[in-house]
Amino acid sequence: MKLTRKMVLSRAKASELHSVRKLNCWGSRLTDISICREMPSLEVITLSVNSVSTLEPMSRCRQLSELYLRGNRICSLAELLYLKDLPHLRVLWLAENPCCGPDPHLYRMTVLRVLPHLHTLDNQTVTEEELSRALMEGEDITAPSREGVGNGRPELSYTQSTVNATAETQRDLLSFGEEEASSVQGQLCLKAPGRDQFPSFSQREAVNSHKNRNNVLAAILLLLQDLDTEGLEAVHQTVVSRLQTLHKQELQDME
């Protein structure tokens, strides 16, 4: 069933589509929500328990802050890319969709990697720790650069080949040599840890640990280059929080 202008205006008790701010279409057997492209002022929409399969129309709702999609037919997490540039989106409920897959942790980490500005996901508050872990544990989702079909939207996929390509990319990031690692240390103003910082490691284990640390820093620096202002602010807040936690631990160890 297609969401029509008449349905929207009736449920929102509005006279024009551009003035609609809140819309409840729970359990309406909807398959087509393309009319959402004509609602730029939309802030909250409930589409739970329908048959929606694409989020492309939501990309035009620049004021959207809450999106409820539980129990639909979203098959690919790549559809989240349509929400990536919505500056006010803070609440997303996507549970009980095919895209959630068999691994709840991987699903949550991947969603938060794509949408790090979320405050609540599937009715659970997003923590700063989760956002930090999502950078490393979430899958990287990309949209193939090819022309779309039908309504002109890009054809998105999240197949095993995409997962494999992501894994290869992550391995490449973690295979940086000493020169790249040194460059990262210089840009982040970090000093190499001395050998006395690894009292329980053998000399070889200490060197390997140092290399792994440098590789992680190199990977993080590359990922930062793809973030916008809001994403960098989220990273900054996480880093500040993490530094405060470490500082408190150091003070406790000294007591």
SULBELGI-V958402 format. One record per residue. N is the residue number from 1. RES is the residue in three letters. PHI is phi as a letter, one per 40 degrees, with the letter a starting at -180 (999 if undefined). OMEGA is omega in whole degrees, -180 to 180 (NA if undefined). NEAR is the number of other C-alpha atoms within 10 Angstrom. Layout:
# SULBELGI-V958402
N;RES;PHI;OMEGA;NEAR
N;RES;PHI;OMEGA;NEAR
This chain:
# SULBELGI-V958402
1;MET;999;-178;12
2;LYS;c;175;14
3;LEU;c;-174;17
4;THR;b;178;14
5;ARG;d;-179;13
6;LYS;c;179;11
7;MET;c;-178;12
8;VAL;c;-178;22
9;LEU;c;180;16
10;SER;c;-177;12
11;ARG;c;-179;13
12;ALA;c;-177;18
13;LYS;f;-179;12
14;ALA;b;-179;14
15;SER;b;-180;12
16;GLU;b;-179;13
17;LEU;c;-175;20
18;HIS;c;-180;14
19;SER;c;-179;15
20;VAL;c;-180;22
21;ARG;b;-180;17
22;LYS;b;-177;18
23;LEU;a;179;18
24;ASN;b;179;15
25;CYS;b;-179;19
26;TRP;c;174;16
27;GLY;f;-177;14
28;SER;b;179;15
29;ARG;f;-177;17
30;LEU;c;173;19
31;THR;b;-176;16
32;ASP;b;179;17
33;ILE;b;-176;20
34;SER;d;-180;16
35;ILE;c;178;15
36;CYS;c;177;25
37;ARG;c;-177;17
38;GLU;c;-179;18
39;MET;b;-176;22
40;PRO;c;-178;19
41;SER;c;-176;18
42;LEU;c;-179;24
43;GLU;b;-179;19
44;VAL;b;177;20
45;ILE;b;177;20
46;THR;b;-180;18
47;LEU;b;-177;24
48;SER;c;178;24
49;VAL;f;173;20
50;ASN;b;179;21
51;SER;b;180;21
52;VAL;c;-177;22
53;SER;b;179;18
54;THR;a;180;22
55;LEU;b;-176;18
56;GLU;d;-180;19
57;PRO;c;-178;18
58;MET;c;-179;23
59;SER;c;180;18
60;ARG;c;-176;19
61;CYS;c;-172;23
62;ARG;c;180;19
63;GLN;c;-175;17
64;LEU;c;179;25
65;SER;b;-180;18
66;GLU;b;-178;20
67;LEU;b;-178;21
68;TYR;b;-173;23
69;LEU;b;-177;25
70;ARG;d;174;20
71;GLY;g;175;19
72;ASN;b;-177;25
73;ARG;b;176;18
74;ILE;c;-173;23
75;CYS;c;-174;17
76;SER;b;175;19
77;LEU;c;176;23
78;ALA;c;177;23
79;GLU;c;179;23
80;LEU;c;180;19
81;LEU;c;177;19
82;TYR;c;-179;16
83;LEU;b;-171;22
84;LYS;c;-176;14
85;ASP;b;177;15
86;LEU;c;-170;19
87;PRO;c;-175;14
88;HIS;b;-177;15
89;LEU;c;-178;23
90;ARG;b;-177;18
91;VAL;b;178;22
92;LEU;b;175;21
93;TRP;b;-173;20
94;LEU;b;-176;23
95;ALA;d;177;22
96;GLU;g;171;17
97;ASN;b;180;21
98;PRO;d;-177;16
99;CYS;c;-178;18
100;CYS;c;175;20
101;GLY;g;-175;15
102;PRO;c;-176;9
103;ASP;b;-177;8
104;PRO;d;-178;11
105;HIS;c;179;13
106;LEU;c;178;16
107;TYR;d;-178;20
108;ARG;c;179;21
109;MET;c;-179;22
110;THR;c;179;23
111;VAL;c;-178;25
112;LEU;c;175;24
113;ARG;c;180;23
114;VAL;c;-176;22
115;LEU;b;-175;23
116;PRO;c;-179;24
117;HIS;c;180;21
118;LEU;c;173;21
119;HIS;c;180;17
120;THR;b;177;17
121;LEU;b;180;20
122;ASP;f;176;16
123;ASN;g;177;13
124;GLN;b;-179;11
125;THR;c;178;12
126;VAL;c;-179;19
127;THR;b;178;12
128;GLU;c;178;18
129;GLU;c;179;11
130;GLU;c;-180;17
131;LEU;c;178;23
132;SER;c;-179;19
133;ARG;c;-178;13
134;ALA;c;180;24
135;LEU;c;-177;19
136;MET;b;-173;16
137;GLU;b;179;17
138;GLY;c;178;19
139;GLU;c;176;23
140;ASP;c;-177;21
141;ILE;b;179;22
142;THR;b;177;17
143;ALA;b;178;14
144;PRO;d;-180;13
145;SER;c;178;9
146;ARG;a;-176;9
147;GLU;c;-180;9
148;GLY;c;180;12
149;VAL;b;175;9
150;GLY;g;-174;7
151;ASN;c;174;8
152;GLY;g;179;8
153;ARG;c;180;13
154;PRO;c;178;16
155;GLU;c;-175;15
156;LEU;b;178;19
157;SER;a;178;17
158;TYR;b;-174;18
159;THR;c;180;10
160;GLN;c;179;9
161;SER;c;177;10
162;THR;c;179;17
163;VAL;c;180;15
164;ASN;c;-180;11
165;ALA;c;179;12
166;THR;c;180;16
167;ALA;c;178;14
168;GLU;c;179;12
169;THR;c;179;13
170;GLN;c;178;15
171;ARG;c;178;12
172;ASP;c;-180;12
173;LEU;c;-177;17
174;LEU;c;180;18
175;SER;b;180;17
176;PHE;c;178;18
177;GLY;c;-177;12
178;GLU;c;-178;12
179;GLU;c;179;9
180;GLU;c;-180;15
181;ALA;c;178;21
182;SER;c;178;19
183;SER;c;178;14
184;VAL;c;180;21
185;GLN;d;-179;17
186;GLY;c;-178;11
187;GLN;c;-179;9
188;LEU;c;178;12
189;CYS;f;-179;9
190;LEU;b;178;10
191;LYS;c;178;9
192;ALA;c;180;11
193;PRO;c;180;11
194;GLY;c;-177;9
195;ARG;c;-178;13
196;ASP;c;178;9
197;GLN;c;-180;9
198;PHE;b;-175;15
199;PRO;c;-176;9
200;SER;c;-180;9
201;PHE;b;169;13
202;SER;c;-179;11
203;GLN;d;-179;12
204;ARG;c;179;9
205;GLU;c;179;12
206;ALA;c;179;19
207;VAL;c;179;15
208;ASN;c;178;12
209;SER;c;179;14
210;HIS;c;179;17
211;LYS;c;180;18
212;ASN;c;178;16
213;ARG;c;179;14
214;ASN;c;180;23
215;ASN;c;178;23
216;VAL;c;179;17
217;LEU;c;179;21
218;ALA;c;179;23
219;ALA;c;180;20
220;ILE;c;-179;15
221;LEU;c;178;15
222;LEU;c;-180;12
223;LEU;c;-180;12
224;LEU;c;-178;12
225;GLN;c;-178;9
226;ASP;c;-176;9
227;LEU;c;174;13
228;ASP;c;-177;10
229;THR;d;-178;8
230;GLU;c;178;12
231;GLY;c;179;14
232;LEU;c;177;15
233;GLU;c;178;13
234;ALA;c;178;16
235;VAL;c;-180;19
236;HIS;d;180;12
237;GLN;c;180;12
238;THR;c;180;18
239;VAL;c;179;14
240;VAL;c;180;11
241;SER;c;-180;14
242;ARG;c;179;15
243;LEU;c;178;12
244;GLN;c;179;12
245;THR;c;179;11
246;LEU;c;180;12
247;HIS;c;179;12
248;LYS;c;179;12
249;GLN;c;179;11
250;GLU;c;179;11
251;LEU;c;179;9
252;GLN;c;179;9
253;ASP;c;-178;8
254;MET;c;-179;7
255;GLU;c;NA;5
